[in-house]
């Protein structure tokens, strides 16, 4: 009870505690054979350099950690220190993916050997620190992912290695559920052939982990509504081509500046475009394809470019 209660749970009912502890024992039956839970808990807390509250959150997520012996915890941290480059990086890796402590040295070394076929030692350290879940992946999965990025998408070995270093999460994504659907979606929505798709992913590998339905699609749709305010885009095409023209304008904006896809719709894209439209009504200008220079700068620079007061609030801000 003492181990798992909250710091401020004086009013927590005993029944709630019992249910929580029962869930933990169900998830990790080995807890029943652990002779000194509190010592293991304290060792984890010390190794992770966290408060008891934070350590409790971690063992709630992965209760099997409490079934490890003190020797295993020490040895596995020592090994992670080595493959991540430092103890600080190893701690970050464990906090991101606590299950990495349950992996054997043999399993980790097996995966590191595979990564070494494509990446240099510093890149492997970065991958293990940023996305330790990669260490749980099979050689078959890693080979299939690398082959897809390198050959099917046309990135080639060198650019694929660069993508993995910058966005190691790509190696943890499902080929069928994530990578293939997102790359097909990008081909269609951004009008990209294979060489241009490869260049786009190389420029902005983060896109591989974004959802077409929950993230990318709504952003492109929002941008399309603002593209309608650019008279050059509208007037250049006949009426039956306007929708296609708008879609291509959005695609060109995004491919020229992929970072736009990483900004929040409600906190950056929409309020800044509203401010730009307001300025257009005053100055008579609105160039949609130039908006990236307004979206990518800091709030202070944005206000300065539009001549807004330093503390002027943006709509939806």
N, C-alpha and C positions, 0 to 999 in steps of 0.2 A: 504493500500500500504506500509506504513512504517513497519507494523508488519511482513510482509512476504518477503520483499526484501532482497537480499543478502548484506553482509557487503560491498562488493566491486562492487556493480552493478550500478555504475554511468551511464554506457552505456546501461543498460537493457531497452528495449523498453516497453512502457506502455502496449502495446497489450499483451506482454508475461506475465506481471504482472496480467492483467485482466484474462487471461486464467488460470493462477495458482490459483487465488482467486476463480474463478468460479468453478474449480475442487474441491476445498476445501469445498465450500458451497454445491456442489452436493453430496459430500461424507458425509457431516454432516449438514443436513438442519437446525438443531438446532442452528447453528451459527447465523442465522438471528434473533434469539430471545435473543441472548446474549448481554446484555447492555454494558458490559465493557470488551471487548476482551483483551485489553492491560493489564488490571489488572490481569486477569486470566493467561495470558501469563507470566507476571512477577512472579506470585505466583508459577507457574510450574517451571520456571527457578530457582527460589530461592530454592524450595524444592529439585530439582534435582542437585543443585550445579553446574549448567552448564552455559556456555556463551549463549548469545542470539542466536548466530549462531547455536549452538548445539540444543538448545530448538526448534528453527525453524525446524531443520531437523526432530525432534521427532514429532512435531504437523503436519508436512507435511505427515508423515507416518500414523499418527492416529489423524486426525483433530477433531474427536469427543471429544478429551480431552478438547478442548476449550469450549465445551458446559457445562462442569461441573461447579458447583458453588464452591466458595472458601471454603465453609463449607465441601462439599463432598470431595474435594481434601485433606483438612486437616484431616478429619476423616479417609479417606482411607489410607493415608500415616501412620497415627497413628496405624491403624490395621496391615498394612504390616510391620511396625517396629516390632510389637509384634511377628507375625508369622515367620518373617525372622531372628529374634534374635537381630537386631540392625537397626538403621536408615541407616547406611552405606550399609548394606546388602539389605535393602528395596530399596534404590536408585539404586543399581546394578540390582535388579529384574525389576524395572520399565524401566530402560534403555534397558534391554534385551528384554522386552516384554511390551511396554507401555500400551497395551490393558488391563493389569491387573488392572489399575486404574479405569476402567469402570465396574469392577465386584462389585457386592453388598457384603456387609459383610456376608449376609446369604449364598450366593453362595460359598464364600471362606470358611466359617466355615463348610459348608456341605462337601466340598472336603477334608478339613483338617481332619474331622471326619473319612472319609473313609481311608485316608492315615495312620491314627493312628491305624488302625487295623493291619498294617504290620510293621510300622516304629516307632522308638522311637522319642521323641521330637527333639533331635539334628539332626536326619536324616531328619525330616520334614522341619526344618529350612534350611538345605542344599538344599533339593529338591526345595523349594519355591524360594530360591535365585538363584540357577543355572538354573532352568527351570520353571519359573513362569507360562508358558503356560499350565502346568499340572493342574493348578487351574481352567482352563476352561473345563476340561474333565468331562464327565458324569461318574456316578458311574458304569454304565453298561460297559463303555469303560475300566475303571480302573480295574474292576473285571475280565474282559475278558483277559486283558493283563497280570495281575498277575497270573491268572490261566494257561495261555499259558506257561509263563516262568517257573512257579513252577511245574506244572503237565505234560504238553505235552513235554517240553524240559527236565524235570527231575531235575531241579535245586533245588526244594524243597523250602519251605517258607524262611528258614534262608539265603540261598545263593541268592534267588531272592531279598530279602530285601537288601542284600549287593550290588547286581548289580544295584538296583534302587538308592541306596545312591551314588554309584560311577558314575553312568550314568543315572541321572533322566530323560534325554531326551527319554529313552526307553518307558516311560509312555505316551509320546506324539505321538509316532509313530503309524501309522495305522497297525492294525494286519494283514489285508489282503494285503496291498500294500507294507509294509515294513518288519515286523517281520517274517511272514511266508516265504516270498520269500528269505530273506537273510539267514535264518537258513537252508532252504532246499539247497540253493546254497553252504553253508559251508559244509553240510553233503557230498555233491557230490564232490566238488573240493578238500576238505581236507581229504576225506576218513574217516569221523568220524561217529562212532555209537553214540547212544543217550548219554551214560555216558561221552564219551570223548567230545562230542559237549557241554554238560552242563559244563564240566570243562573248556573248551576253552572260553566259554562266561563268565564264572565266573572270569577267569583270565584276559580277555580283553573285557569288556562289550561295549567299544567304537565301536567295530565291528558291533554292531546292527544298527548303524546309517550310516554306509558306503555303498556306492553304488557298487553292484557287477559289473556293466558294466562300470562305469566311474572311479572307484577307485581300488577295489580289483582285478578284473579280469586282467586289464593291469599290475598291480604289479606282480601277480603270473606269467603272461606270460613273463615278463621281467626277473624274477628270473629263470625261466625255461631255457631261452637262456644262462644264465651263468652256470647253472647246467651242461650243455653239456661239459664244459671245465674240469670237474672233471673226470679223467680217471677211478677212482674206480667205480663211478656210471655207466659209460658206459660199462666198461669191465666185470662187474659182471653179466650183463644180455645179453641174446641172442638178435640179431638185431631186431626181431619182438616185443621185450618187452622194447625197449629203451625208447619210448615215455612214456609208463606207469611208467617206472623207474624214469624218470625225474619228472613226475608229483608227484610221491610219495616222491621223495627227497625234492621237494619244499614244499609239505604238511608237511613233518616231520620238516623241518626248521621252518615253520610258527607256527606249533603247539608247538614246543619247545620254540619259542621266538615270541609270538604274537605281541609284540611291533614293529616288523619289518613292519607290515601293516600300522603303523601310520606315517612312514617316507615318505618324498616326493620322487617320482620316479626320477625326474630330478635333484633335489638339493642334495640328499643324496645317494639313492640306486645305481643309475647308475654310478655316478662319483667315488664312493668308490669301486665298483666292477671292474671298469676299472683300477683303481690304483692297486687293488689286482691282476688282470690279468697281468698287467705290471710287478709286482714283481714276479709273477709266472714264467714269461719268463726268468727272471734273476736268480731265485733261484730254478726253476723246481718244485714248489709246488703250488697246488690250491685245497684246501679242501672245497667244497661247504657247507657242513653241519657245518663248523666252522666259516662261514662268519658273523654270528650274533654277535660274539665278536668284529668284526670290524665295524659293522653297528650301534651298540648301544652306542659307546663311543663318546666323544667329538672330534672335529676336531684336537685339539692339541694332544690328546692321539692317535688318528688314525695315524697321521703323525709320531708320535714317534714309534708306533708299526711297521710301515713300513720302518722306518729309513729315512723318508723324511725331507728335511729342514723345519724349522719352518714356513716359509712363502710360501712354495711350493703350487702352485695352483693346484687344482684338476680339471680334465676335467668336463665341464658343470657347474662348480661352479660359 
